[in-house]
Amino acid sequence: GIQSEIRAPRLSEVIPAKDSLTVKWHTVPEATGYIVYRKQENVAYKRVGIVVGTQTDNYEDKNVSPGETYTYTVRAFRVYNGITDRSSVFAAGVSSTVPKK
């Protein structure tokens, strides 16, 4: 297995749009991609997306409801010799509210 720990990406912001929220982060050089998690108030985090690509720094979440507040966290992963390593720590969560229509 892989022995080193992957650093957590640093989340920069969540940008609200009409029907979506875009999570932005600073990339981690050793990452192959990122796993995005979302939670609502009083609901546990759940995985909502996987973004592959070392230079990718955002994820657009279109499965959101107007007026609701969501908190996101991101975890980096890498694939090394065909093995997926998810030994990274989670980034600190950031929140935003979807605009009401």
TACOR-V565708 format. One record per residue. RES is the residue in one letter. SS is DSSP state (H for helix, E for strand, C for the rest). PSI is psi in whole degrees, -180 to 180 (999 if undefined). Layout:
BEGIN
res = <RES:RES>
ss = <SS:SS>
psi = <PSI:PSI>
END
This chain:
BEGIN
res = <G:I:Q:S:E:I:R:A:P:R:L:S:E:V:I:P:A:K:D:S:L:T:V:K:W:H:T:V:P:E:A:T:G:Y:I:V:Y:R:K:Q:E:N:V:A:Y:K:R:V:G:I:V:V:G:T:Q:T:D:N:Y:E:D:K:N:V:S:P:G:E:T:Y:T:Y:T:V:R:A:F:R:V:Y:N:G:I:T:D:R:S:S:V:F:A:A:G:V:S:S:T:V:P:K:K>
ss = <C:C:C:C:C:C:C:C:C:E:E:E:E:E:E:E:C:C:C:C:E:E:E:E:E:E:C:C:C:C:C:C:E:E:E:E:E:E:E:E:C:C:C:C:C:E:E:E:E:E:E:E:C:C:C:C:C:E:E:E:E:C:C:C:C:C:C:C:E:E:E:E:E:E:E:E:E:E:E:E:C:C:E:E:E:C:C:C:C:C:C:C:C:E:E:E:E:C:C:C:C>
psi = <179:132:-22:156:138:136:151:140:151:118:139:-40:166:121:117:142:-177:-49:24:170:137:121:130:144:167:131:157:122:-38:0:146:-31:-169:145:127:132:148:146:154:169:133:17:139:160:143:151:130:-13:155:128:120:135:126:-25:-1:132:21:162:127:121:111:0:58:162:139:138:-10:147:134:145:135:151:157:144:130:151:164:156:123:118:41:0:130:124:116:37:13:162:161:146:155:143:148:148:158:161:137:130:145:147:999>
END
